[in-house]
Amino acid sequence: MARGRERTLAAAVVLLLWPTCVLAQERGEGERPRGREPVRGREPLTAEQIAERQKQMKAGLERQAEFASTAAKGFEARRDELKAMAGKDTLPATPPPPQLFGTQGVRGGQNWAMRAAISRRGGDPRGGQPGREAATPPGTFEVANTDELKQAIAKAVDAYSAALPLFDEQKKAIEALLKQAEAGGDQDPAAARGRMAASQELMTKVLKAQTGAGDAEAGVQLLLAKAWLGVAKDKVAGDEAKAGAAKALEALDKYLALKAQLDDLAQKIDEQTAALQEGLGKVLPALAPPRGGRDGRGRPGDGGGRREERPRPPNRGGL
């Protein structure tokens, strides 16, 4: 699960930084890394090719800006919807979707927040049909809005609210990249590295906020599913259906208890992973051989000192 989130972060950073880095590389400008030779047989781009790549980069950035804007509207709409739910005595509960349970639904995650936000009023930021209010599905029951459910809703409201400012930061960062792409890209390597670090930090915050909103959203949906089953067991007819509803409700109670233990363990694992990485970050550099520099130390493998003077061969030419 953590590995999947890391891949999502890496992909987001690449998308954000790709337009400004590629142009300088294709033009052959800027500082070339030491020790690397230009690729043989590679011809520089023509002015028309550079213009076409600039056009593609600009279009990609504009799509990213549109995605961030649409996602922000969806998060805001879902937050307002949850706020309205918190003040009601009863809430409509629908049959729980199958994807709510299982390995992907246990902790919620980023996809749960995006699904809940986009499917309601925000539309599809990837170019799909605009979001619209879905028809009431069969089997929808009114359930009591308990204190436990209200607490889960309040937690989700806070999580969605925390993510909203980051969408604005993301949009501003994309707009800045758009300006640089239109100007031909920034050829300063130090500035590019600074943007890389800032973008990684921003995307880490965005992903963490979206994941928090998804976890909170899943928590609300699980409690609604529990409330729905509590009503469904009295609504269905037939001994088999009643027994099935009672069995599902008992299993869901155990499921929620195990989920709480899993969340606690996952947090402890994350803490120990961070401590492990911090410790390794101090140990590994100390084991690295010294590099050559102005202090007189040589490169790895040469003994760490000055190069030994080799005896000159005897002069056999009489000179």
C-alpha positions in Angstrom: 0.0 0.0 0.0 2.8 2.4 0.9 4.7 1.5 -2.2 1.6 2.4 -4.3 1.4 5.8 -2.7 5.1 6.4 -3.3 4.5 5.6 -7.0 1.6 8.1 -7.1 3.8 10.8 -5.6 6.7 10.1 -8.0 4.3 10.3 -11.0 2.9 13.5 -9.7 6.3 15.1 -9.3 7.4 14.0 -12.8 4.2 15.5 -14.3 4.8 18.8 -12.5 8.5 19.1 -13.4 8.7 17.5 -16.8 7.8 20.5 -19.0 10.5 22.8 -17.7 13.3 20.2 -17.6 12.8 18.5 -21.0 13.0 21.7 -23.1 16.5 22.7 -21.8 17.7 19.1 -22.3 16.5 19.0 -25.9 18.0 22.4 -26.7 21.3 21.3 -25.4 21.6 24.4 -23.2 22.5 24.8 -19.6 25.1 23.0 -17.5 26.0 19.5 -18.7 26.8 17.0 -15.9 30.5 16.4 -15.5 31.9 13.2 -16.9 29.1 12.7 -19.4 29.5 13.0 -23.1 26.8 14.1 -25.6 25.0 11.2 -27.3 26.5 10.5 -30.6 24.3 10.7 -33.7 21.7 12.9 -31.9 20.9 16.0 -33.9 19.8 19.2 -32.2 16.2 20.1 -32.5 15.0 22.5 -35.1 13.2 25.7 -34.2 9.9 24.1 -35.4 10.5 21.0 -33.2 11.2 23.2 -30.2 8.1 25.2 -30.8 6.0 22.0 -31.1 7.4 20.7 -27.9 6.7 23.9 -26.1 3.1 23.7 -27.4 2.7 20.2 -26.0 4.2 21.1 -22.7 1.9 24.1 -22.3 -1.1 21.9 -23.1 0.0 19.4 -20.5 0.4 22.0 -17.8 -3.0 23.5 -18.7 -4.6 20.1 -18.3 -3.0 19.7 -14.9 -4.2 23.1 -13.8 -7.7 22.2 -14.9 -7.5 18.9 -13.0 -6.4 20.7 -9.8 -9.2 23.3 -10.1 -11.9 20.7 -10.7 -10.7 18.5 -7.9 -10.7 21.5 -5.5 -14.3 22.2 -6.4 -15.2 18.6 -5.8 -13.5 18.6 -2.4 -15.2 21.9 -1.4 -18.6 20.5 -2.5 -18.1 17.3 -0.5 -17.0 19.2 2.5 -20.2 21.4 2.4 -22.3 18.3 1.9 -20.8 16.7 5.0 -21.3 19.9 7.0 -25.0 19.7 6.1 -25.2 16.0 7.1 -23.7 16.7 10.5 -26.7 18.8 11.6 -29.4 16.3 10.6 -31.1 13.8 12.9 -31.3 11.1 10.2 -29.3 10.4 7.1 -30.1 8.4 4.0 -28.0 5.2 3.9 -27.6 3.1 0.7 -26.4 -0.5 0.3 -22.6 -0.5 0.8 -20.6 -0.8 -2.4 -18.4 -3.9 -2.6 -15.2 -1.8 -3.0 -15.8 -0.4 0.5 -14.5 -3.7 2.0 -11.2 -5.4 1.2 -7.6 -4.5 1.1 -8.1 -1.3 -0.9 -10.9 0.0 1.2 -9.5 -0.8 4.7 -7.6 2.4 5.1 -9.5 4.5 2.6 -6.7 6.3 0.7 -6.5 9.0 -1.9 -8.9 7.3 -4.3 -11.8 7.4 -1.8 -11.5 11.1 -1.4 -11.4 11.7 -5.2 -14.3 9.4 -5.8 -16.5 10.9 -3.2 -15.7 14.5 -4.2 -15.7 14.2 -8.0 -18.8 11.9 -8.3 -21.1 14.4 -6.6 -20.8 17.9 -8.0 -17.2 18.5 -9.1 -17.3 16.6 -12.4 -14.5 14.4 -13.8 -11.2 16.2 -13.9 -9.9 13.7 -16.4 -12.3 14.9 -19.1 -15.4 12.8 -18.3 -19.0 13.8 -17.9 -19.8 16.5 -15.4 -20.8 15.3 -12.0 -24.5 15.2 -11.2 -26.8 14.1 -8.4 -27.4 10.3 -8.7 -30.8 8.8 -8.5 -31.7 7.3 -5.1 -30.7 3.6 -5.4 -33.1 0.9 -4.3 -32.7 -0.2 -0.7 -32.0 3.3 0.7 -33.0 3.6 4.3 -33.1 6.5 6.7 -30.8 5.8 9.6 -30.1 7.7 12.9 -27.3 10.1 12.9 -25.6 8.9 16.0 -22.8 10.6 18.0 -20.3 8.2 16.6 -21.4 9.0 13.1 -21.3 12.8 13.8 -17.8 12.5 15.1 -16.7 10.7 11.9 -18.4 13.3 9.8 -16.7 16.1 11.6 -13.3 14.4 11.1 -14.0 14.1 7.4 -15.0 17.8 7.2 -11.7 18.8 8.8 -9.8 16.5 6.4 -11.4 17.9 3.3 -10.9 21.5 4.6 -7.2 20.8 5.2 -6.7 19.7 1.6 -8.3 22.8 -0.1 -5.4 25.3 0.4 -3.0 22.8 -1.1 -4.9 22.8 -4.3 -4.4 26.5 -4.6 -0.7 26.1 -4.0 -0.6 23.4 -6.6 -2.4 25.6 -9.1 0.0 28.5 -8.5 3.0 26.2 -9.0 1.6 25.0 -12.3 0.9 28.6 -13.4 4.5 29.5 -12.6 5.7 26.6 -14.7 3.5 27.7 -17.5 5.2 31.1 -17.6 8.6 29.5 -17.6 7.6 27.1 -20.4 6.3 30.0 -22.5 9.6 31.8 -22.0 11.6 28.8 -23.1 12.4 27.2 -19.8 14.8 28.1 -17.0 18.3 27.1 -17.9 19.7 27.7 -14.3 20.6 24.2 -12.9 20.4 25.5 -9.3 17.0 27.0 -9.8 15.8 23.8 -11.4 17.0 21.8 -8.4 15.3 24.2 -6.1 12.0 23.8 -8.0 12.4 20.0 -7.8 12.8 20.0 -4.0 9.9 22.5 -3.6 7.6 20.5 -5.9 8.4 17.2 -4.1 7.6 18.8 -0.8 4.3 20.2 -2.2 3.2 17.0 -3.8 4.0 15.1 -0.5 1.7 17.5 1.3 -1.0 17.1 -1.4 -0.9 13.3 -1.4 -0.9 13.2 2.4 -3.9 15.5 2.6 -5.9 13.6 0.0 -5.1 10.3 1.7 -6.3 11.7 5.0 -9.5 12.9 3.4 -10.0 9.4 1.9 -9.4 7.6 5.2 -11.9 9.9 6.9 -14.4 9.4 4.0 -14.1 5.6 4.3 -14.7 5.9 8.0 -18.0 7.7 7.4 -19.1 5.2 4.8 -18.3 2.2 7.0 -20.5 3.6 9.8 -23.3 4.3 7.4 -23.0 0.7 6.2 -23.3 -0.5 9.8 -26.4 1.7 10.3 -27.8 0.5 7.0 -27.4 -3.2 8.0 -29.0 -2.5 11.4 -32.2 -1.3 9.6 -32.0 -3.9 6.7 -32.1 -6.8 9.1 -35.6 -5.7 10.2 -36.8 -4.7 6.8 -36.0 -7.9 4.9 -38.5 -10.8 4.8 -37.6 -14.5 5.1 -35.5 -16.3 7.6 -32.5 -16.7 5.2 -32.3 -13.0 4.5 -32.7 -12.0 8.1 -30.0 -14.5 9.1 -27.7 -13.1 6.3 -28.2 -9.5 7.5 -27.5 -10.5 11.1 -24.3 -12.3 10.1 -23.1 -9.4 8.0 -23.7 -7.0 10.8 -21.8 -9.1 13.3 -18.9 -9.5 10.8 -18.9 -5.7 10.2 -18.6 -5.0 13.9 -15.5 -7.3 14.0 -14.2 -5.8 10.8 -14.3 -2.3 12.4 -12.5 -3.5 15.5 -9.8 -5.1 13.3 -9.5 -2.0 11.2 -8.8 0.1 14.3 -6.0 -2.3 15.2 -4.6 -2.2 11.6 -4.6 1.6 11.6 -2.7 1.7 14.9 -0.2 -0.9 13.6 0.3 1.0 10.4 1.0 4.2 12.3 3.6 2.5 14.4 5.2 0.9 11.3 5.4 4.3 9.7 7.1 5.7 12.8 9.6 3.0 12.9 10.3 3.3 9.2 11.0 7.0 9.6 13.4 6.2 12.5 15.1 3.5 10.4 15.6 5.9 7.5 16.9 8.6 9.8 19.4 6.3 11.4 20.6 4.9 8.0 21.0 8.5 6.8 23.6 9.0 9.5 25.4 5.6 9.2 25.8 5.2 5.4 27.5 8.5 4.7 30.1 7.7 7.4 31.0 4.5 5.6 31.4 6.1 2.2 35.1 6.4 1.1 36.4 10.0 1.0 36.3 11.8 -2.3 39.1 13.7 -3.9 39.2 17.4 -3.1 41.4 20.3 -2.3 42.4 18.9 1.1 44.9 16.6 -0.6 42.9 13.4 -0.2 42.8 11.2 -3.3 40.0 9.3 -4.9 38.6 6.0 -3.5 41.0 3.2 -4.1 44.3 5.2 -4.3 45.1 5.0 -0.6 43.5 8.3 0.4 46.8 10.2 0.0 48.9 11.8 -2.7 49.9 9.8 -5.7 53.3 8.1 -5.2 56.2 9.2 -7.4 57.2 6.5 -9.7 61.0 6.0 -10.5 61.9 7.3 -13.9 63.3 4.8 -16.4 67.0 4.9 -17.0 68.2 7.3 -19.7 69.5 5.1 -22.4 69.7 7.8 -25.1 72.6 9.7 -23.6 70.5 12.8 -22.9 
